[in-house]
Amino acid sequence: MGFDFIMFQTQAVYFLVAFAASGVLALAFKLVYQWMTPYKESELIKQGNVAAAIALGGALVGYILALASALAHTTSLPELLAWGVLAGVIQIVAFTLVRVIMLKDVKTRIEAGEIASGVYLASISIGVGLINAACMTS
């Protein structure tokens, strides 16, 4: 069995399309997530706010865990997009529930640079992402 260049070209095109679509989904999630949070992550991170960076980083990791599972288990671009959107919605709902139930003063805490709150938010996001990813395998 030798190297099949035609098969490689076909698979490389699929790879590039999936990679680009995943990048667009991740960027869209980041923008929507930042729009939904009551604080301005970009400004806070530029100011050196570690709590904001941890919270946003955790949200991105959690989302991308689910997106990676979708990539591994889907067979078409529309299916990947549907799972990607669903995973993003679930991540944002989880953040909203934490904000409304557990950390009603999350804006003040993150803006103050409270690392414990950033770690807590990141942990929730990563946990939700892992559950999302596992649910996509069945």
C-alpha positions in Angstrom: 0.0 0.0 0.0 1.6 3.2 -1.2 0.7 6.8 -0.6 -2.5 7.7 -2.4 -2.1 11.4 -3.3 -5.6 11.7 -4.7 -7.1 10.5 -1.5 -4.8 12.8 0.5 -6.0 15.8 -1.6 -9.6 14.9 -1.0 -9.1 14.5 2.7 -7.0 17.6 2.9 -9.9 19.6 1.4 -12.3 18.1 4.0 -9.8 18.9 6.8 -9.4 22.5 5.6 -13.2 23.0 5.4 -13.8 21.5 8.8 -10.9 23.5 10.3 -12.2 26.8 8.8 -15.7 26.1 9.9 -14.5 25.3 13.4 -12.6 28.5 13.6 -15.6 30.5 12.5 -17.8 28.7 15.1 -15.2 29.3 17.9 -14.9 33.0 17.0 -18.7 33.4 16.8 -19.0 31.7 20.2 -16.4 34.0 21.7 -18.1 37.1 20.4 -21.6 36.0 21.5 -20.3 34.9 24.9 -18.5 38.2 25.5 -21.7 40.0 24.4 -23.7 38.0 27.0 -21.4 38.6 29.9 -22.0 41.7 32.1 -18.4 42.8 31.9 -16.0 43.6 29.1 -13.5 40.8 28.9 -11.3 42.4 26.3 -10.8 45.6 28.2 -10.3 43.8 31.5 -7.7 41.4 30.0 -5.8 44.3 28.4 -5.7 45.8 31.9 -4.2 42.6 33.2 -7.3 41.2 34.9 -6.4 37.5 35.4 -9.9 36.5 36.6 -11.4 37.7 33.3 -8.8 35.9 31.3 -9.4 32.7 33.3 -13.2 32.9 32.9 -13.0 33.6 29.2 -10.3 31.0 28.6 -12.4 28.4 30.4 -15.4 29.2 28.3 -13.4 28.8 25.1 -11.8 25.6 26.2 -15.2 24.2 27.3 -16.8 25.2 24.0 -13.9 23.8 21.9 -14.0 20.5 23.8 -17.6 20.0 22.6 -16.7 21.3 19.1 -13.9 18.8 18.9 -16.3 16.0 19.7 -18.7 17.3 17.1 -15.8 17.2 14.5 -15.0 13.6 15.5 -18.6 12.4 15.3 -20.3 14.3 12.5 -20.3 13.4 8.8 -21.3 16.7 7.2 -20.8 20.4 7.5 -24.4 21.2 8.3 -24.3 18.6 11.1 -21.1 20.1 12.5 -22.7 23.6 12.4 -25.8 22.4 14.2 -23.9 20.7 16.9 -21.6 23.7 17.2 -24.5 26.1 17.7 -26.2 23.8 20.2 -23.0 23.5 22.2 -22.6 27.2 22.2 -26.1 27.8 23.4 -25.7 25.3 26.2 -22.4 27.0 27.3 -24.1 30.4 27.4 -27.2 29.0 29.3 -24.8 27.4 31.8 -23.1 30.8 32.4 -26.4 32.5 32.7 -27.6 30.1 35.3 -24.5 30.4 37.3 -24.7 34.2 37.1 -28.4 34.2 38.2 -28.2 31.5 40.8 -24.7 31.2 42.3 -22.8 34.4 41.5 -25.3 37.2 41.3 -22.4 39.7 41.8 -20.2 38.1 39.1 -19.7 41.4 37.3 -18.2 43.1 40.5 -16.1 40.0 41.3 -14.6 39.6 37.8 -14.0 43.4 37.4 -12.3 43.3 40.8 -10.0 40.6 39.6 -11.3 37.9 42.0 -9.4 34.9 40.7 -11.6 32.4 42.6 -14.6 33.6 40.6 -12.7 33.3 37.3 -11.6 29.8 38.2 -15.1 28.8 39.3 -16.6 30.1 36.0 -13.8 28.4 34.0 -14.4 25.1 35.8 -18.2 25.2 35.1 -17.5 26.0 31.5 -15.0 23.1 31.1 -17.3 20.7 32.9 -20.3 21.7 30.7 -18.0 21.3 27.6 -17.0 17.8 28.7 -20.6 16.8 29.2 -21.5 18.3 25.8 -18.7 16.4 24.2 -19.7 13.1 25.8 -23.4 13.6 24.8 -22.4 14.0 21.2 -20.9 10.5 21.0 -24.2 8.6 21.4 
